[in-house]
Amino acid sequence: MNLAPIISRLRLMATLLWDVLHNLCTGYYQKEVPTSPQRTAVRKKNCQESIKQVLQSVVGPGDLLSSDIRADFAAEAYAAWGDCPGCIKAKLAELPSNGENFAKFNEEEIEHTFVTDSPFRDIAHAIVNRQQKMDERFFNTVVERVKHFHGNGSSDYSEDDFKVMAIELNTIAGLMAGIRAFCAASNMEVPAFPAKPVPSVPAHFKTMSDFAKGSLQTNKSVAWGPYLPTDQLREEVTKNFDVDRSLMRFAGDNPTGPTSKASAAPLTCWEFLKWKDVMYAPTKDVTRFLRVPGTDRTLTRGQLEIAAAEYTGGKACSF
């Protein structure tokens, strides 16, 4: 029996419990560090460099998707966030109504303003503009669209491979929405989207079996989404791509962990984790409930959590 995941979860729980109890018993609340023009400049520079890194990553090759597929899809999501009149009109009209097939309505009924020829461009609009409509049926539709793109599934790909591609697309769209939302909230100029490589660069892996041992897991008593236990990632892959396994699995193999779904596309997920380290809080510090997220931050951890809760509450998403 492998005790490592159990020990990891116990340590995580113990760390969280100690911080919460310490705060409860002592009334301790770490004060924010006074800001300054110099610290603000450092923060802005770090954010801009982190955003640039993410943009460069999404136009390059990914887990199972080529640079062409990723770049066109990312460009569509980047342009669509909050700016597609068709999406806005349908959202204000609360269309489609509950119970209707949102994926079909989004593809056939909404007059989107497209900027690319991506075969998945309507999906990009749906993910960044209609997050409250994301559910299992929508995800399965994305999987079917990916299958159709590859000749109705008549290829060397398995069902899990198609699910990984769908998760990779969703993670890319999430990153693009995150950048646009951050720029809007911080009044920062939206960077220009970079050019994609010419010629196209193939994906890093041909199938999921190239980077993982075993298959995707689903625990519907917890959530419907498929996930990949971090222990199934091949060690040579994380080593060759300089992926920190300890950070990738900071939530253990818990299907409720914040990266448990995205980890099915590990290289794209790793770009997300590196981005989060700068834009939110370092992964290694996530368990320290009251720790200030970084020397260039002006919020305490508690204040940051309040802001995150407000944003999450306003951007309901079940995908």
Secondary structure as UniProt FT lines:
FT   HELIX           4..26
FT   HELIX           37..58
FT   HELIX           67..80
FT   TURN            81..83
FT   HELIX           85..92
FT   TURN            93..94
FT   TURN            98..99
FT   HELIX           102..108
FT   TURN            119..120
FT   HELIX           121..129
FT   HELIX           131..133
FT   HELIX           136..149
FT   TURN            152..153
FT   HELIX           159..186
FT   HELIX           208..210
FT   TURN            220..222
FT   HELIX           230..232
FT   HELIX           235..240
FT   TURN            241..242
FT   HELIX           245..248
FT   TURN            249..253
FT   TURN            255..256
FT   TURN            258..261
FT   HELIX           262..264
FT   HELIX           266..279
FT   HELIX           283..285
FT   TURN            286..287
FT   TURN            289..290
FT   TURN            295..296
FT   HELIX           301..314
//
